[in-house]
Each structure stands twice: as structure tokens, then as C-alpha cells.
Amino acid sequence: MGEVNTFINSVPLNYFVILATVLFCLGVLGVLLRKNAIIILGCVELMLNSVNLLLAAFSSYMGDGHGQILVFFIMVVAAAEVAVGLAIIAMMYRNTKSVDVSIFNKLRG
């Protein structure tokens, strides 16, 4: 177990911050620029996982487990978000035969 911490601690914390920032920015760009609902859900997952990476890295560097507990709760929320999102996408596809989010404008009542 100590061997894992020495490997993670041998990588500078700045690398984790830079990687998580790049992943988060890619996720934001995907949400803003894409129109496919499945890709948007994937980009939201990418953003959540970049936050998980930062929490795990900071938790490891601090030698504290609280960040890893938060990672677990974020993973639970992400799983629930995917389940609800895919259900909404399935209903949207069943009604419109498309997963394009611009179709939501036509669904107003």
C-alpha cells in the first residue's frame, strides 16, 4: 500500500492539476459545442472525473482519506446522472427518432 503512495507522490502535484484542468476544459467545450445528447452526457462525465482526479491527488498528497470519500460520493451522483440522462435520451429518441438536443425546442407545450 505504501508503494502506491510513493509512486503518486513522485509525480508533481502540478501535473495532476494541469491534466485535470485540460480534461475539465475539454468537457466544457464538448457540452457547449456538441448537439448530440449522448456526447454531452459523456462530456459531463469527463468533467466529473477530472474533479475526482484532483480530489484523489490532493487527498493522496495530504495523506488524508476525506478527499477519497468525496470521490466515492461524486461517483454515486455521476452514476445516478447517467441513469436519469439515458432514460431521458431513450424517451426523446422514442418520440423524435433523434438524439439532437436542438429538438428540445419543439417539445415545449
Steps between C-alpha positions, in 0.01 A plus 500: 500500500784739577651432159199655327529819705870535421425468127223759513712730714788471252285670234480876564160627608511761222473220242176379652361854509594561136354167386176556691472854363545379142243223551252739658542755219450227238182398678370858511577547131321177419190606692494842338580403142341160439134433427489124554351426843708186553824688434386777736444241774847362434649848530323556832650171619842621385459815709397300807794263457744790473374624836537145638859492377579823683331387820687169498832669424460761775382233741804288426741790535345608829498142631132535587207284390229767500553587134461137402170482687383800296611319184275210595199728544570676170513161327160413649354829376657445158346153475158638588546781247583251227199283583258795492667654195489180299134451592421851377699440181320170440160670536613784274620253236179301524291813436714683244737234354791736571738575788568857385452739794372777272183291468412599860372833367224311320392321819368813670131477575 
